[in-house]
């Protein structure tokens, strides 16, 4: 159900609805304290590049999103460095793993292997496609650690196969597991204003899209649709851009759009 037309509640007013999850309340506290709803997507392949980007944009973000499976020199020292920067600049970490397998497999992928995602990432996400087992498998690992899960309910790419029925089933799955699922990756609000967080990729202040099907929208547009956190990647660190300058610009645009949507 789309309830984006309903009046938005402030982050402060919604915090109590997430009191069961440490990661969610930490994110909300960070958003409110820093007055930023910007998440930077660090789609880079070198550890040093990601850490440098995190340090540059850290003052302006509430969250840094990683794709550790594309990092060519992933190591424990990278993880410790990222955690140090998260503490230094007060942001949370979101590993964009997009789990999409049966419960037993994702449980091992989340807890074990080279990356051991659950040990350091506050948030991760999953496709609801395999069924409820994917949530229960991840929850068995993440809930005791105070982690949180986001379900992919919509995507910003052209030709996406996400139907309205699929999205509705994702919402139903989230409602059944509120103790671990705290929100969605989506393009608009899918539930009542206080129930779940909505993180929205595909945000750009200038471009309409790329040549691989990505479709961009502005911070103002996504906030008007009831979204909570804007996810920006290349718009901040594309060649020739100063990541700190661009992050500040997107922070101001995103926070201003959020305040406007409250009115």
VEXDO-801830 format. One record per residue (C-alpha): x, y, z; residue number from 1; residue in three letters. Coordinates in steps of 0.5 Angstrom, whole numbers. Example, Ala and Ser with C-alpha at 12.3 -4.5 7.8 and 13.67 -1.06 7.14 Angstrom:
2
<baba u="25" v="-9" w="16" n="1" res="Ala"/>
<baba u="27" v="-2" w="14" n="2" res="Ser"/>
END
This chain:
263
<baba u="0" v="0" w="0" n="1" res="Unk"/>
<baba u="3" v="7" w="-2" n="2" res="Unk"/>
<baba u="2" v="12" w="4" n="3" res="Unk"/>
<baba u="7" v="17" w="2" n="4" res="Unk"/>
<baba u="1" v="22" w="1" n="5" res="Unk"/>
<baba u="0" v="22" w="9" n="6" res="Unk"/>
<baba u="3" v="27" w="13" n="7" res="Unk"/>
<baba u="11" v="25" w="15" n="8" res="Unk"/>
<baba u="13" v="24" w="22" n="9" res="Unk"/>
<baba u="19" v="27" w="24" n="10" res="Unk"/>
<baba u="25" v="22" w="26" n="11" res="Unk"/>
<baba u="25" v="24" w="33" n="12" res="Unk"/>
<baba u="17" v="22" w="33" n="13" res="Unk"/>
<baba u="19" v="15" w="30" n="14" res="Unk"/>
<baba u="25" v="13" w="34" n="15" res="Unk"/>
<baba u="20" v="10" w="39" n="16" res="Unk"/>
<baba u="18" v="5" w="34" n="17" res="Unk"/>
<baba u="25" v="2" w="33" n="18" res="Unk"/>
<baba u="27" v="1" w="40" n="19" res="Unk"/>
<baba u="27" v="-6" w="39" n="20" res="Unk"/>
<baba u="33" v="-5" w="35" n="21" res="Unk"/>
<baba u="40" v="-2" w="36" n="22" res="Unk"/>
<baba u="42" v="-1" w="29" n="23" res="Unk"/>
<baba u="36" v="3" w="27" n="24" res="Unk"/>
<baba u="36" v="7" w="33" n="25" res="Unk"/>
<baba u="43" v="9" w="32" n="26" res="Unk"/>
<baba u="42" v="11" w="25" n="27" res="Unk"/>
<baba u="36" v="15" w="27" n="28" res="Unk"/>
<baba u="40" v="18" w="33" n="29" res="Unk"/>
<baba u="46" v="20" w="28" n="30" res="Unk"/>
<baba u="41" v="23" w="23" n="31" res="Unk"/>
<baba u="38" v="27" w="28" n="32" res="Unk"/>
<baba u="44" v="29" w="31" n="33" res="Unk"/>
<baba u="48" v="31" w="25" n="34" res="Unk"/>
<baba u="42" v="33" w="21" n="35" res="Unk"/>
<baba u="43" v="29" w="15" n="36" res="Unk"/>
<baba u="40" v="23" w="11" n="37" res="Unk"/>
<baba u="45" v="22" w="6" n="38" res="Unk"/>
<baba u="48" v="15" w="5" n="39" res="Unk"/>
<baba u="54" v="15" w="1" n="40" res="Unk"/>
<baba u="55" v="9" w="-4" n="41" res="Unk"/>
<baba u="62" v="7" w="-4" n="42" res="Unk"/>
<baba u="62" v="3" w="-10" n="43" res="Unk"/>
<baba u="70" v="3" w="-11" n="44" res="Unk"/>
<baba u="75" v="-3" w="-11" n="45" res="Unk"/>
<baba u="81" v="-1" w="-7" n="46" res="Unk"/>
<baba u="81" v="-1" w="0" n="47" res="Unk"/>
<baba u="85" v="5" w="1" n="48" res="Unk"/>
<baba u="80" v="9" w="-4" n="49" res="Unk"/>
<baba u="74" v="7" w="0" n="50" res="Unk"/>
<baba u="77" v="9" w="7" n="51" res="Unk"/>
<baba u="79" v="16" w="4" n="52" res="Unk"/>
<baba u="72" v="17" w="1" n="53" res="Unk"/>
<baba u="69" v="15" w="8" n="54" res="Unk"/>
<baba u="74" v="20" w="11" n="55" res="Unk"/>
<baba u="72" v="26" w="6" n="56" res="Unk"/>
<baba u="65" v="25" w="6" n="57" res="Unk"/>
<baba u="64" v="22" w="14" n="58" res="Unk"/>
<baba u="62" v="29" w="17" n="59" res="Unk"/>
<baba u="56" v="30" w="12" n="60" res="Unk"/>
<baba u="53" v="23" w="12" n="61" res="Unk"/>
<baba u="49" v="18" w="17" n="62" res="Unk"/>
<baba u="51" v="12" w="13" n="63" res="Unk"/>
<baba u="56" v="9" w="9" n="64" res="Unk"/>
<baba u="54" v="3" w="4" n="65" res="Unk"/>
<baba u="59" v="-2" w="2" n="66" res="Unk"/>
<baba u="60" v="-8" w="-3" n="67" res="Unk"/>
<baba u="65" v="-12" w="0" n="68" res="Unk"/>
<baba u="65" v="-17" w="-6" n="69" res="Unk"/>
<baba u="68" v="-12" w="-11" n="70" res="Unk"/>
<baba u="74" v="-10" w="-6" n="71" res="Unk"/>
<baba u="80" v="-13" w="-9" n="72" res="Unk"/>
<baba u="85" v="-13" w="-3" n="73" res="Unk"/>
<baba u="79" v="-14" w="2" n="74" res="Unk"/>
<baba u="83" v="-15" w="9" n="75" res="Unk"/>
<baba u="81" v="-15" w="17" n="76" res="Unk"/>
<baba u="85" v="-8" w="17" n="77" res="Unk"/>
<baba u="80" v="-5" w="12" n="78" res="Unk"/>
<baba u="75" v="-7" w="17" n="79" res="Unk"/>
<baba u="78" v="-4" w="23" n="80" res="Unk"/>
<baba u="80" v="2" w="19" n="81" res="Unk"/>
<baba u="72" v="3" w="17" n="82" res="Unk"/>
<baba u="70" v="2" w="24" n="83" res="Unk"/>
<baba u="75" v="7" w="26" n="84" res="Unk"/>
<baba u="72" v="12" w="21" n="85" res="Unk"/>
<baba u="65" v="10" w="23" n="86" res="Unk"/>
<baba u="67" v="12" w="30" n="87" res="Unk"/>
<baba u="71" v="18" w="28" n="88" res="Unk"/>
<baba u="65" v="21" w="24" n="89" res="Unk"/>
<baba u="59" v="18" w="27" n="90" res="Unk"/>
<baba u="56" v="14" w="22" n="91" res="Unk"/>
<baba u="53" v="7" w="21" n="92" res="Unk"/>
<baba u="56" v="2" w="16" n="93" res="Unk"/>
<baba u="51" v="-2" w="11" n="94" res="Unk"/>
<baba u="54" v="-8" w="7" n="95" res="Unk"/>
<baba u="50" v="-8" w="1" n="96" res="Unk"/>
<baba u="50" v="-16" w="0" n="97" res="Unk"/>
<baba u="43" v="-17" w="-3" n="98" res="Unk"/>
<baba u="43" v="-24" w="0" n="99" res="Unk"/>
<baba u="38" v="-28" w="-5" n="100" res="Unk"/>
<baba u="39" v="-36" w="-3" n="101" res="Unk"/>
<baba u="36" v="-41" w="2" n="102" res="Unk"/>
<baba u="36" v="-39" w="10" n="103" res="Unk"/>
<baba u="42" v="-44" w="11" n="104" res="Unk"/>
<baba u="46" v="-41" w="6" n="105" res="Unk"/>
<baba u="45" v="-34" w="7" n="106" res="Unk"/>
<baba u="46" v="-35" w="15" n="107" res="Unk"/>
<baba u="53" v="-38" w="13" n="108" res="Unk"/>
<baba u="55" v="-32" w="8" n="109" res="Unk"/>
<baba u="53" v="-27" w="13" n="110" res="Unk"/>
<baba u="57" v="-30" w="19" n="111" res="Unk"/>
<baba u="63" v="-34" w="16" n="112" res="Unk"/>
<baba u="67" v="-34" w="10" n="113" res="Unk"/>
<baba u="72" v="-28" w="8" n="114" res="Unk"/>
<baba u="68" v="-22" w="10" n="115" res="Unk"/>
<baba u="64" v="-24" w="16" n="116" res="Unk"/>
<baba u="59" v="-19" w="15" n="117" res="Unk"/>
<baba u="55" v="-19" w="21" n="118" res="Unk"/>
<baba u="61" v="-18" w="25" n="119" res="Unk"/>
<baba u="62" v="-11" w="23" n="120" res="Unk"/>
<baba u="56" v="-8" w="19" n="121" res="Unk"/>
<baba u="50" v="-5" w="22" n="122" res="Unk"/>
<baba u="46" v="-6" w="16" n="123" res="Unk"/>
<baba u="45" v="-11" w="11" n="124" res="Unk"/>
<baba u="40" v="-13" w="6" n="125" res="Unk"/>
<baba u="36" v="-19" w="2" n="126" res="Unk"/>
<baba u="32" v="-20" w="-3" n="127" res="Unk"/>
<baba u="25" v="-23" w="-1" n="128" res="Unk"/>
<baba u="25" v="-28" w="-7" n="129" res="Unk"/>
<baba u="27" v="-34" w="-3" n="130" res="Unk"/>
<baba u="22" v="-34" w="2" n="131" res="Unk"/>
<baba u="21" v="-33" w="9" n="132" res="Unk"/>
<baba u="27" v="-37" w="11" n="133" res="Unk"/>
<baba u="32" v="-32" w="8" n="134" res="Unk"/>
<baba u="30" v="-27" w="14" n="135" res="Unk"/>
<baba u="30" v="-33" w="19" n="136" res="Unk"/>
<baba u="37" v="-35" w="17" n="137" res="Unk"/>
<baba u="40" v="-28" w="17" n="138" res="Unk"/>
<baba u="36" v="-26" w="24" n="139" res="Unk"/>
<baba u="39" v="-32" w="27" n="140" res="Unk"/>
<baba u="46" v="-29" w="26" n="141" res="Unk"/>
<baba u="44" v="-22" w="26" n="142" res="Unk"/>
<baba u="39" v="-20" w="32" n="143" res="Unk"/>
<baba u="44" v="-23" w="37" n="144" res="Unk"/>
<baba u="49" v="-18" w="35" n="145" res="Unk"/>
<baba u="44" v="-12" w="35" n="146" res="Unk"/>
<baba u="44" v="-12" w="27" n="147" res="Unk"/>
<baba u="38" v="-10" w="22" n="148" res="Unk"/>
<baba u="36" v="-12" w="16" n="149" res="Unk"/>
<baba u="33" v="-8" w="10" n="150" res="Unk"/>
<baba u="29" v="-12" w="5" n="151" res="Unk"/>
<baba u="29" v="-10" w="-3" n="152" res="Unk"/>
<baba u="22" v="-8" w="-5" n="153" res="Unk"/>
<baba u="23" v="-4" w="-11" n="154" res="Unk"/>
<baba u="29" v="-2" w="-15" n="155" res="Unk"/>
<baba u="31" v="4" w="-19" n="156" res="Unk"/>
<baba u="34" v="0" w="-25" n="157" res="Unk"/>
<baba u="30" v="1" w="-32" n="158" res="Unk"/>
<baba u="26" v="-6" w="-33" n="159" res="Unk"/>
<baba u="26" v="-8" w="-26" n="160" res="Unk"/>
<baba u="22" v="-14" w="-25" n="161" res="Unk"/>
<baba u="19" v="-12" w="-18" n="162" res="Unk"/>
<baba u="11" v="-12" w="-19" n="163" res="Unk"/>
<baba u="6" v="-9" w="-14" n="164" res="Unk"/>
<baba u="5" v="-16" w="-12" n="165" res="Unk"/>
<baba u="12" v="-18" w="-10" n="166" res="Unk"/>
<baba u="13" v="-11" w="-7" n="167" res="Unk"/>
<baba u="6" v="-13" w="-2" n="168" res="Unk"/>
<baba u="9" v="-19" w="-1" n="169" res="Unk"/>
<baba u="16" v="-16" w="2" n="170" res="Unk"/>
<baba u="12" v="-11" w="6" n="171" res="Unk"/>
<baba u="8" v="-17" w="9" n="172" res="Unk"/>
<baba u="15" v="-21" w="11" n="173" res="Unk"/>
<baba u="18" v="-15" w="14" n="174" res="Unk"/>
<baba u="11" v="-14" w="18" n="175" res="Unk"/>
<baba u="12" v="-21" w="21" n="176" res="Unk"/>
<baba u="19" v="-20" w="23" n="177" res="Unk"/>
<baba u="19" v="-13" w="26" n="178" res="Unk"/>
<baba u="25" v="-15" w="31" n="179" res="Unk"/>
<baba u="30" v="-15" w="25" n="180" res="Unk"/>
<baba u="27" v="-12" w="19" n="181" res="Unk"/>
<baba u="27" v="-5" w="20" n="182" res="Unk"/>
<baba u="26" v="-2" w="13" n="183" res="Unk"/>
<baba u="26" v="-3" w="5" n="184" res="Unk"/>
<baba u="30" v="-1" w="-1" n="185" res="Unk"/>
<baba u="25" v="2" w="-5" n="186" res="Unk"/>
<baba u="23" v="8" w="-9" n="187" res="Unk"/>
<baba u="17" v="11" w="-4" n="188" res="Unk"/>
<baba u="14" v="9" w="2" n="189" res="Unk"/>
<baba u="10" v="3" w="3" n="190" res="Unk"/>
<baba u="7" v="3" w="10" n="191" res="Unk"/>
<baba u="5" v="7" w="15" n="192" res="Unk"/>
<baba u="10" v="13" w="16" n="193" res="Unk"/>
<baba u="12" v="10" w="23" n="194" res="Unk"/>
<baba u="13" v="3" w="21" n="195" res="Unk"/>
<baba u="19" v="2" w="17" n="196" res="Unk"/>
<baba u="25" v="6" w="14" n="197" res="Unk"/>
<baba u="26" v="7" w="7" n="198" res="Unk"/>
<baba u="33" v="8" w="4" n="199" res="Unk"/>
<baba u="33" v="10" w="-3" n="200" res="Unk"/>
<baba u="38" v="9" w="-9" n="201" res="Unk"/>
<baba u="38" v="12" w="-15" n="202" res="Unk"/>
<baba u="39" v="20" w="-13" n="203" res="Unk"/>
<baba u="42" v="25" w="-17" n="204" res="Unk"/>
<baba u="42" v="32" w="-17" n="205" res="Unk"/>
<baba u="44" v="33" w="-24" n="206" res="Unk"/>
<baba u="44" v="27" w="-29" n="207" res="Unk"/>
<baba u="37" v="23" w="-31" n="208" res="Unk"/>
<baba u="41" v="16" w="-31" n="209" res="Unk"/>
<baba u="47" v="12" w="-34" n="210" res="Unk"/>
<baba u="48" v="7" w="-40" n="211" res="Unk"/>
<baba u="46" v="1" w="-36" n="212" res="Unk"/>
<baba u="39" v="2" w="-34" n="213" res="Unk"/>
<baba u="40" v="6" w="-28" n="214" res="Unk"/>
<baba u="35" v="12" w="-27" n="215" res="Unk"/>
<baba u="36" v="18" w="-22" n="216" res="Unk"/>
<baba u="31" v="22" w="-18" n="217" res="Unk"/>
<baba u="33" v="28" w="-14" n="218" res="Unk"/>
<baba u="33" v="29" w="-7" n="219" res="Unk"/>
<baba u="26" v="33" w="-7" n="220" res="Unk"/>
<baba u="23" v="28" w="-11" n="221" res="Unk"/>
<baba u="24" v="22" w="-7" n="222" res="Unk"/>
<baba u="23" v="26" w="0" n="223" res="Unk"/>
<baba u="16" v="28" w="-3" n="224" res="Unk"/>
<baba u="15" v="20" w="-4" n="225" res="Unk"/>
<baba u="16" v="19" w="3" n="226" res="Unk"/>
<baba u="23" v="16" w="3" n="227" res="Unk"/>
<baba u="28" v="17" w="9" n="228" res="Unk"/>
<baba u="35" v="16" w="7" n="229" res="Unk"/>
<baba u="38" v="18" w="0" n="230" res="Unk"/>
<baba u="43" v="14" w="-3" n="231" res="Unk"/>
<baba u="48" v="17" w="-7" n="232" res="Unk"/>
<baba u="54" v="14" w="-11" n="233" res="Unk"/>
<baba u="58" v="17" w="-17" n="234" res="Unk"/>
<baba u="54" v="24" w="-16" n="235" res="Unk"/>
<baba u="59" v="25" w="-10" n="236" res="Unk"/>
<baba u="66" v="22" w="-13" n="237" res="Unk"/>
<baba u="66" v="21" w="-20" n="238" res="Unk"/>
<baba u="72" v="24" w="-23" n="239" res="Unk"/>
<baba u="73" v="31" w="-23" n="240" res="Unk"/>
<baba u="69" v="32" w="-17" n="241" res="Unk"/>
<baba u="71" v="34" w="-10" n="242" res="Unk"/>
<baba u="67" v="28" w="-5" n="243" res="Unk"/>
<baba u="67" v="33" w="1" n="244" res="Unk"/>
<baba u="64" v="39" w="-3" n="245" res="Unk"/>
<baba u="59" v="34" w="-6" n="246" res="Unk"/>
<baba u="57" v="30" w="0" n="247" res="Unk"/>
<baba u="56" v="37" w="3" n="248" res="Unk"/>
<baba u="52" v="39" w="-3" n="249" res="Unk"/>
<baba u="47" v="33" w="-2" n="250" res="Unk"/>
<baba u="47" v="33" w="5" n="251" res="Unk"/>
<baba u="44" v="40" w="5" n="252" res="Unk"/>
<baba u="39" v="38" w="-1" n="253" res="Unk"/>
<baba u="37" v="32" w="3" n="254" res="Unk"/>
<baba u="36" v="35" w="9" n="255" res="Unk"/>
<baba u="32" v="41" w="6" n="256" res="Unk"/>
<baba u="28" v="36" w="2" n="257" res="Unk"/>
<baba u="26" v="32" w="9" n="258" res="Unk"/>
<baba u="24" v="39" w="13" n="259" res="Unk"/>
<baba u="20" v="41" w="7" n="260" res="Unk"/>
<baba u="16" v="34" w="7" n="261" res="Unk"/>
<baba u="15" v="35" w="14" n="262" res="Unk"/>
<baba u="11" v="42" w="13" n="263" res="Unk"/>
END
